[in-house]
Amino acid sequence: MPTDLALKELILRQLPVPRTPEDIRDDTDLLNDLAMDSLALANLLADLEEEFGVDIPASEETLSLLTRYDKFQSYVAARARTAPPEDDA
């Protein structure tokens, strides 16, 4: 499961303007406060899957739930707990 800092660093990589982890608070709106667009959000979801094995479907319904950082973090944590273990074979 990604730590708070690791999750924030994934988000920061997608931003058009450099920011710090301290700029992302629980009530931060990823789309409006950080100026993430839909492509950046899609890239973030791909990074989550690649780096942590957390698969989040990129449906409109799911994405609408994930605009605030606290909701995004909770959703990722829940998905990480239910994700099957990675196969190292």
LOKOLNU-874191 format. One line per field, with one value per atom (N, C-alpha, C, O): residue in one letter; atom name; x, y, z; residue number from 1. Coordinates in nm, 2 decimals, padded with zeros to 4 digits. Example, Ala and Ser with C-alpha at 12.3 -4.5 7.8 and 13.67 -1.06 7.14 Angstrom:
! LOKOLNU-874191
aa <- (A	A	A	A	S	S	S	S)
at <- (N	CA	C	O	N	CA	C	O)
X <- (01.32	01.23	01.32	01.42	01.28	01.37	01.29	01.34)
Y <- (-00.57	-00.45	-00.33	-00.33	-00.22	-00.11	00.00	00.11)
Z <- (00.78	00.78	00.78	00.85	00.71	00.71	00.79	00.80)
i <- (1	1	1	1	2	2	2	2)
! end
This chain:
! LOKOLNU-874191
aa <- (M	M	M	M	P	P	P	P	T	T	T	T	D	D	D	D	L	L	L	L	A	A	A	A	L	L	L	L	K	K	K	K	E	E	E	E	L	L	L	L	I	I	I	I	L	L	L	L	R	R	R	R	Q	Q	Q	Q	L	L	L	L	P	P	P	P	V	V	V	V	P	P	P	P	R	R	R	R	T	T	T	T	P	P	P	P	E	E	E	E	D	D	D	D	I	I	I	I	R	R	R	R	D	D	D	D	D	D	D	D	T	T	T	T	D	D	D	D	L	L	L	L	L	L	L	L	N	N	N	N	D	D	D	D	L	L	L	L	A	A	A	A	M	M	M	M	D	D	D	D	S	S	S	S	L	L	L	L	A	A	A	A	L	L	L	L	A	A	A	A	N	N	N	N	L	L	L	L	L	L	L	L	A	A	A	A	D	D	D	D	L	L	L	L	E	E	E	E	E	E	E	E	E	E	E	E	F	F	F	F	G	G	G	G	V	V	V	V	D	D	D	D	I	I	I	I	P	P	P	P	A	A	A	A	S	S	S	S	E	E	E	E	E	E	E	E	T	T	T	T	L	L	L	L	S	S	S	S	L	L	L	L	L	L	L	L	T	T	T	T	R	R	R	R	Y	Y	Y	Y	D	D	D	D	K	K	K	K	F	F	F	F	Q	Q	Q	Q	S	S	S	S	Y	Y	Y	Y	V	V	V	V	A	A	A	A	A	A	A	A	R	R	R	R	A	A	A	A	R	R	R	R	T	T	T	T	A	A	A	A	P	P	P	P	P	P	P	P	E	E	E	E	D	D	D	D	D	D	D	D	A	A	A	A)
at <- (N	CA	C	O	N	CA	C	O	N	CA	C	O	N	CA	C	O	N	CA	C	O	N	CA	C	O	N	CA	C	O	N	CA	C	O	N	CA	C	O	N	CA	C	O	N	CA	C	O	N	CA	C	O	N	CA	C	O	N	CA	C	O	N	CA	C	O	N	CA	C	O	N	CA	C	O	N	CA	C	O	N	CA	C	O	N	CA	C	O	N	CA	C	O	N	CA	C	O	N	CA	C	O	N	CA	C	O	N	CA	C	O	N	CA	C	O	N	CA	C	O	N	CA	C	O	N	CA	C	O	N	CA	C	O	N	CA	C	O	N	CA	C	O	N	CA	C	O	N	CA	C	O	N	CA	C	O	N	CA	C	O	N	CA	C	O	N	CA	C	O	N	CA	C	O	N	CA	C	O	N	CA	C	O	N	CA	C	O	N	CA	C	O	N	CA	C	O	N	CA	C	O	N	CA	C	O	N	CA	C	O	N	CA	C	O	N	CA	C	O	N	CA	C	O	N	CA	C	O	N	CA	C	O	N	CA	C	O	N	CA	C	O	N	CA	C	O	N	CA	C	O	N	CA	C	O	N	CA	C	O	N	CA	C	O	N	CA	C	O	N	CA	C	O	N	CA	C	O	N	CA	C	O	N	CA	C	O	N	CA	C	O	N	CA	C	O	N	CA	C	O	N	CA	C	O	N	CA	C	O	N	CA	C	O	N	CA	C	O	N	CA	C	O	N	CA	C	O	N	CA	C	O	N	CA	C	O	N	CA	C	O	N	CA	C	O	N	CA	C	O	N	CA	C	O	N	CA	C	O	N	CA	C	O	N	CA	C	O	N	CA	C	O	N	CA	C	O	N	CA	C	O	N	CA	C	O	N	CA	C	O	N	CA	C	O	N	CA	C	O)
X <- (00.08	00.00	00.09	00.18	00.06	00.14	00.13	00.02	00.24	00.23	00.17	00.16	00.14	00.09	00.19	00.15	00.32	00.42	00.43	00.44	00.43	00.45	00.33	00.35	00.21	00.09	00.10	00.07	00.14	00.16	00.26	00.25	00.37	00.48	00.43	00.47	00.34	00.28	00.20	00.20	00.12	00.04	00.12	00.10	00.23	00.31	00.38	00.40	00.41	00.47	00.38	00.42	00.25	00.15	00.11	00.04	00.16	00.11	00.19	00.31	00.12	00.18	00.28	00.36	00.26	00.34	00.40	00.33	00.53	00.60	00.53	00.50	00.51	00.45	00.53	00.62	00.50	00.56	00.45	00.33	00.49	00.39	00.31	00.19	00.37	00.29	00.18	00.09	00.18	00.08	-00.05	-00.16	-00.04	-00.15	-00.20	-00.14	-00.32	-00.38	-00.50	-00.53	-00.56	-00.67	-00.79	-00.85	-00.81	-00.92	-00.88	-00.96	-00.76	-00.71	-00.79	-00.81	-00.85	-00.92	-00.81	-00.75	-00.79	-00.69	-00.71	-00.61	-00.83	-00.86	-00.85	-00.79	-00.92	-00.93	-00.81	-00.75	-00.77	-00.66	-00.52	-00.44	-00.51	-00.38	-00.37	-00.27	-00.48	-00.49	-00.46	-00.40	-00.50	-00.49	-00.60	-00.71	-00.56	-00.66	-00.69	-00.62	-00.78	-00.82	-00.70	-00.69	-00.61	-00.49	-00.40	-00.35	-00.38	-00.29	-00.35	-00.28	-00.48	-00.55	-00.54	-00.51	-00.55	-00.54	-00.39	-00.37	-00.30	-00.16	-00.13	-00.05	-00.19	-00.18	-00.23	-00.17	-00.35	-00.40	-00.31	-00.30	-00.25	-00.16	-00.03	00.02	00.02	00.13	00.10	00.18	-00.02	-00.06	-00.06	-00.02	-00.11	-00.11	00.03	00.06	00.11	00.25	00.33	00.41	00.33	00.42	00.37	00.45	00.24	00.18	00.09	00.03	00.06	-00.04	-00.18	-00.26	-00.21	-00.35	-00.42	-00.38	-00.52	-00.60	-00.72	-00.81	-00.74	-00.86	-00.92	-00.86	-01.04	-01.11	-01.13	-01.17	-01.10	-01.10	-01.24	-01.26	-01.34	-01.48	-01.51	-01.45	-01.61	-01.65	-01.70	-01.67	-01.78	-01.83	-01.72	-01.72	-01.62	-01.51	-01.43	-01.39	-01.40	-01.31	-01.38	-01.31	-01.51	-01.58	-01.57	-01.58	-01.55	-01.54	-01.40	-01.38	-01.30	-01.16	-01.10	-00.98	-01.18	-01.12	-01.06	-00.96	-01.11	-01.04	-00.94	-00.95	-00.82	-00.71	-00.75	-00.71	-00.83	-00.86	-00.94	-00.92	-01.04	-01.12	-01.03	-01.05	-00.94	-00.85	-00.76	-00.75	-00.71	-00.62	-00.69	-00.64	-00.81	-00.89	-00.93	-00.92	-00.97	-01.00	-00.88	-00.89	-00.77	-00.65	-00.61	-00.57	-00.62	-00.59	-00.68	-00.64	-00.81	-00.91	-00.88	-00.89	-00.85	-00.81	-00.68	-00.67	-00.59	-00.46	-00.48	-00.41	-00.57	-00.59	-00.66	-00.64	-00.74	-00.82	-00.75	-00.80	-00.64	-00.57	-00.50	-00.45	-00.50	-00.44	-00.28	-00.23	-00.21	-00.07	00.00	-00.05	00.10	00.17	00.24	00.30	00.25	00.31	00.46	00.48	00.55	00.70	00.76	00.88	00.68	00.74	00.80	00.85)
Y <- (-00.12	00.00	00.12	00.13	00.22	00.34	00.42	00.44	00.48	00.57	00.71	00.73	00.79	00.92	01.00	01.06	01.00	01.07	01.01	01.09	00.88	00.82	00.85	00.87	00.85	00.89	01.04	01.07	01.12	01.26	01.28	01.36	01.21	01.22	01.17	01.23	01.07	01.03	01.14	01.16	01.20	01.31	01.43	01.49	01.46	01.58	01.56	01.65	01.43	01.41	01.44	01.47	01.45	01.47	01.62	01.66	01.70	01.84	01.93	01.91	02.02	02.11	02.21	02.27	02.24	02.34	02.27	02.20	02.29	02.23	02.26	02.38	02.16	02.18	02.09	02.02	02.10	02.02	01.93	01.96	01.82	01.74	01.82	01.79	01.93	02.01	02.08	02.13	02.10	02.17	02.09	02.14	01.96	01.87	01.83	01.76	01.89	01.86	01.77	01.74	01.73	01.64	01.70	01.63	01.83	01.89	01.94	02.01	01.91	01.96	01.89	01.77	01.97	01.92	01.90	02.00	01.78	01.75	01.82	01.86	01.83	01.90	02.05	02.11	02.11	02.25	02.32	02.41	02.27	02.33	02.30	02.39	02.18	02.15	02.15	02.12	02.19	02.20	02.07	02.08	01.96	01.83	01.82	01.86	01.78	01.75	01.60	01.52	01.57	01.42	01.34	01.22	01.39	01.31	01.28	01.17	01.39	01.37	01.27	01.19	01.28	01.18	01.04	00.94	01.02	00.89	00.84	00.72	00.93	00.89	00.85	00.76	00.92	00.89	00.75	00.68	00.72	00.58	00.48	00.37	00.50	00.41	00.39	00.28	00.50	00.50	00.42	00.34	00.43	00.36	00.21	00.13	00.17	00.03	-00.02	-00.13	00.05	00.01	00.00	-00.10	00.10	00.10	00.03	-00.02	00.02	-00.04	-00.15	-00.21	-00.18	-00.29	-00.25	-00.34	-00.12	-00.08	-00.04	00.05	-00.12	-00.10	-00.02	-00.07	00.10	00.18	00.20	00.25	00.15	00.17	00.31	00.39	00.35	00.49	00.52	00.58	00.49	00.52	00.66	00.71	00.72	00.86	00.86	00.96	00.76	00.75	00.75	00.82	00.66	00.65	00.77	00.82	00.83	00.95	01.07	01.15	01.08	01.19	01.18	01.28	01.05	01.03	01.07	01.08	01.08	01.09	01.23	01.24	01.33	01.46	01.52	01.59	01.49	01.54	01.44	01.32	01.49	01.41	01.31	01.19	01.35	01.25	01.14	01.02	01.16	01.06	00.97	00.85	01.03	00.96	00.86	00.75	00.92	00.84	00.72	00.61	00.74	00.64	00.53	00.41	00.57	00.48	00.39	00.27	00.45	00.38	00.28	00.17	00.32	00.23	00.11	00.00	00.14	00.03	-00.07	-00.19	-00.01	-00.10	-00.18	-00.29	-00.12	-00.18	-00.30	-00.40	-00.29	-00.39	-00.51	-00.63	-00.49	-00.59	-00.65	-00.74	-00.59	-00.63	-00.76	-00.79	-00.85	-00.98	-00.96	-00.86	-01.04	-01.03	-01.04	-01.12	-00.96	-00.97	-01.10	-01.15	-01.16	-01.28	-01.25	-01.18	-01.30	-01.27	-01.37	-01.37	-01.46	-01.57	-01.51	-01.59)
Z <- (00.00	00.00	00.00	00.08	-00.09	-00.09	00.04	00.09	00.08	00.20	00.15	00.03	00.24	00.21	00.13	00.03	00.16	00.08	-00.06	-00.15	-00.07	-00.20	-00.29	-00.41	-00.23	-00.31	-00.36	-00.47	-00.27	-00.30	-00.41	-00.50	-00.40	-00.50	-00.64	-00.74	-00.64	-00.77	-00.83	-00.95	-00.74	-00.79	-00.84	-00.95	-00.77	-00.80	-00.94	-01.01	-00.98	-01.11	-01.22	-01.34	-01.20	-01.30	-01.32	-01.41	-01.23	-01.23	-01.33	-01.35	-01.39	-01.49	-01.42	-01.49	-01.29	-01.22	-01.10	-01.03	-01.08	-00.96	-00.83	-00.81	-00.75	-00.62	-00.52	-00.56	-00.39	-00.29	-00.22	-00.24	-00.16	-00.09	00.01	00.04	00.07	00.17	00.10	00.17	-00.03	-00.10	-00.11	-00.14	-00.08	-00.09	00.05	00.12	00.08	00.21	00.19	00.08	00.30	00.29	00.20	00.13	00.21	00.14	00.01	-00.06	-00.04	-00.17	-00.28	-00.28	-00.37	-00.49	-00.60	-00.65	-00.64	-00.74	-00.87	-00.93	-00.91	-01.04	-01.04	-01.12	-00.94	-00.93	-00.86	-00.91	-00.74	-00.67	-00.73	-00.73	-00.79	-00.85	-01.00	-01.06	-01.06	-01.20	-01.28	-01.39	-01.22	-01.29	-01.40	-01.37	-01.52	-01.62	-01.63	-01.56	-01.72	-01.73	-01.77	-01.73	-01.86	-01.90	-01.78	-01.76	-01.70	-01.58	-01.48	-01.42	-01.47	-01.38	-01.43	-01.36	-01.56	-01.62	-01.60	-01.58	-01.62	-01.60	-01.45	-01.43	-01.36	-01.22	-01.19	-01.12	-01.25	-01.23	-01.29	-01.23	-01.40	-01.46	-01.37	-01.36	-01.32	-01.23	-01.10	-01.05	-01.05	-00.93	-00.95	-00.87	-01.07	-01.10	-01.13	-01.08	-01.20	-01.23	-01.10	-01.08	-01.02	-00.90	-00.78	-00.70	-00.76	-00.64	-00.66	-00.57	-00.79	-00.82	-00.78	-00.76	-00.77	-00.73	-00.86	-00.93	-00.90	-01.02	-00.99	-00.91	-01.04	-01.02	-01.16	-01.25	-01.18	-01.31	-01.34	-01.26	-01.46	-01.51	-01.56	-01.66	-01.48	-01.52	-01.47	-01.38	-01.54	-01.50	-01.36	-01.28	-01.32	-01.18	-01.08	-00.98	-01.10	-01.01	-01.00	-00.89	-01.12	-01.12	-01.05	-00.99	-01.06	-00.99	-00.84	-00.77	-00.79	-00.64	-00.59	-00.47	-00.68	-00.64	-00.66	-00.67	-00.67	-00.69	-00.57	-00.58	-00.45	-00.32	-00.28	-00.29	-00.23	-00.19	-00.08	-00.09	00.02	00.13	00.07	00.12	-00.02	-00.08	-00.17	-00.17	-00.24	-00.33	-00.24	-00.28	-00.14	-00.05	00.01	00.01	00.06	00.12	00.02	00.05	-00.10	-00.21	-00.25	-00.26	-00.26	-00.30	-00.18	-00.21	-00.06	00.05	00.05	00.08	00.03	00.03	-00.09	-00.07	-00.21	-00.32	-00.30	-00.34	-00.23	-00.21	-00.11	-00.13	-00.01	00.08	00.01	00.05	-00.09	-00.16	-00.28	-00.34	-00.32	-00.44	-00.41	-00.30	-00.51	-00.50	-00.49	-00.55	-00.42	-00.42	-00.56	-00.64	-00.58	-00.71	-00.72	-00.63	-00.85	-00.88	-00.91	-01.01	-00.83	-00.86	-00.95	-00.97	-01.01	-01.09	-01.22	-01.30)
i <- (1	1	1	1	2	2	2	2	3	3	3	3	4	4	4	4	5	5	5	5	6	6	6	6	7	7	7	7	8	8	8	8	9	9	9	9	10	10	10	10	11	11	11	11	12	12	12	12	13	13	13	13	14	14	14	14	15	15	15	15	16	16	16	16	17	17	17	17	18	18	18	18	19	19	19	19	20	20	20	20	21	21	21	21	22	22	22	22	23	23	23	23	24	24	24	24	25	25	25	25	26	26	26	26	27	27	27	27	28	28	28	28	29	29	29	29	30	30	30	30	31	31	31	31	32	32	32	32	33	33	33	33	34	34	34	34	35	35	35	35	36	36	36	36	37	37	37	37	38	38	38	38	39	39	39	39	40	40	40	40	41	41	41	41	42	42	42	42	43	43	43	43	44	44	44	44	45	45	45	45	46	46	46	46	47	47	47	47	48	48	48	48	49	49	49	49	50	50	50	50	51	51	51	51	52	52	52	52	53	53	53	53	54	54	54	54	55	55	55	55	56	56	56	56	57	57	57	57	58	58	58	58	59	59	59	59	60	60	60	60	61	61	61	61	62	62	62	62	63	63	63	63	64	64	64	64	65	65	65	65	66	66	66	66	67	67	67	67	68	68	68	68	69	69	69	69	70	70	70	70	71	71	71	71	72	72	72	72	73	73	73	73	74	74	74	74	75	75	75	75	76	76	76	76	77	77	77	77	78	78	78	78	79	79	79	79	80	80	80	80	81	81	81	81	82	82	82	82	83	83	83	83	84	84	84	84	85	85	85	85	86	86	86	86	87	87	87	87	88	88	88	88	89	89	89	89)
! end
